[in-house]
């Protein structure tokens, strides 16, 4: 019994941990949502994407405000043979083969995700500041809990009751908030007319809050008697931490038609500390268990953000047309959280086009493909990342010599993944869309 409950509780913990995904957020500006290939472009959002290239903007102040509204849904379609049919208060959906299935949904709805970039250019120098949410970025709620836990509760009832087993029931809820706030300060300098280099420091402030509750677990005998299973288990843990990493950049403009850029971000070493208000039953189960150690009060653990290498190119064959391409490589295995038993490093390819309709109106569109390389062991009910192709489009309107307004829409198309279970299967799917509005000031 105790061994089972420890295993079950670990699933709830894992659900909260991975609400924010394991990749760095790159959607840091509305111009990115319009065209994800921003590493080789010249613009004020280059404070994040291409800091060295900001030196090629005109002298003076450049400031950009961005407001994004992301909406994501994560679905797990779970099937454990006939097991879900034994939930006597909420049976699953009957399938033609006699099995029962259930869909568990987690939702993330963010009304406003802000970012800010500022740069002051003088002579050959550019002094820069940036703020954004570089990891996590929302609150994921699984109001019906997760399928793996329900399956374990049903299996526990079968093991405990044996031939007398007539069903089970439970209540569960899982919620995770994860925010990694990034503050960047740096400087860039031209070396001649064609080359610029940059150096920056980024501080990451981690703020997480994980909550989970599993209660009212009961078993029913074949004669209809209801037997309580035992304690309720409550997880309520906040975590915080801080880390710093350097950022290097290079931008090279061999002529008026081509721009090339490179950015390398070092690994951000993050140690986060927990402040927990779990109930006694959860703490008693968690004591001495490595899977729970990080969620106990005053516990510390590593939560690194991976280093990354980004390369971009922009070609301007005509004065009113810009064609962009880029490549991002995330060194996930440099962090302490991942091993080769679970995954390999992640790659992204980007492509985009910008077209000046008039001197006042610019339209753009682009595409990004993300390649995750992970093994079946890395898929679970809330820790799943799916290969995806994202498309973005939008418009920029120059309302005056000093103000430009940007609007965009960005949508990701994910490839479903089905993982076989010992009995049955789980199919993982996602949907994601982002609306954005921003404004640039130059003076």
C-alpha positions, 0 to 999 in steps of 0.5 A: 500500500505505502509503495503504491501511494508513493508511486502515485503521489510522484505522478502528481508531483511530476505533473506540476513540475513540467507545466512550463515545458523544458525549452526556453521561451523564444517568443519574446516579441510581436515581431517574432510572432510575425516572423520567427526568424529574427536572429539575423534581423536588425531591430530593437527586439534584437536586444534578445535575438541579435544584440550585436546587430542593434548597433546598426540602428540609428543613434538615439533611444529605441524602446519596445513594449510587447503584450502577448496572450498565449492559449494552450490545451494539453490533452491526454487520451488514456486507455488502460483496458477495461479499468476505467469502466470500474470507476463507479461514480464516473466510468470512462467511454466504452470502446468497441473492443471492451476497453474504456477510455478517458480524455484528461485536459490541461489548459493554460490561458494567459491574458497578458505576457509582457516583454520590454526592450530598450537600447541607447545607441551613441557612436559605435556603442549600443547600451541595452536592457531587456525583460521577458518571461524566458521559461514557463509563463503560465498556469496549467490546470488539470481540473480532472487530474491525470489519467496515470493516477486514476489507473493506479488507484484502480489497480490498487483497488484490484490488488487490495480487494481481489475477487471482491473488487467491484469498483473504485472512485477518487477526486483529484486536481493538479495545478502548476505555475511556473515563471522564469523572469529574465532581466538582461543588460548588455552592450554592443560595439561596432568594429568598423562598418561591417562587424559588431560584437556584444556582451551581456548578462542575464539574470533569471528569477525563478518563481514556481507554485505547485498544487495537487490534491488526491482525496476521497479514494474509496473502493466498492465490493461486488456486494456494494459496500464502500470502503475508504482507502485512507488519507488524503494527500495534499501538495502545496509548494512554492519554489524560488531561485536566481541565476546569472549567465553571460551572452555573446553576440556577433553581427556581420554585414558584408554588404547592403544585401546580407546580414549574418548574426550569431548568439550564444547563451551560456547555461544558467545555473539555477538552484531553487529553494522550496517553501512548502505547506503540504499536509502531514500525510504527504510529508510522511510519504515523501520523507526519505524519497528522492522523488519528493525531496525537492517539494519538502519545506526548505529543500533545494534542487538544481533547475538549470536553463540550457545553453543555446546557440542561435544563427541567423541570416537576412537577405534583402534582394530588393529595398522593400523585401527581406528574407530571413532564415535561422537555426537554434540549438539547445544544449539540454543535456548540459543541464542537470535535469536531463540524461541521455536515457530520456532525450537528446539536444533540441533543434529548431529551424526558422524561415520568414519573409517581410515585405514593405507594402508602403513606407508606412505598412509592413507585413510579414509571415514565417514558420518555425519547426521544432525537433524534439529527440526524446525516448518513450520514457520521457513521455508522461501525462504532463511531461510531454513535448511534441514535434511541432510546426509553428506559423506566424503572421502580422503587420507593422504600421508606422503611425509616425516617424517615432511610433510603430504598432505591431500586431500578430497571430502565431499558431503551433501544429503539433504531431500527436504521439501514442505511447503503449502502456503495459495494458492499453495506451496513452495518446498525447496532443496539444494545441497552441495559439498566441495573439500579440500587440506591441509598440516601438518608440524611437527618439 
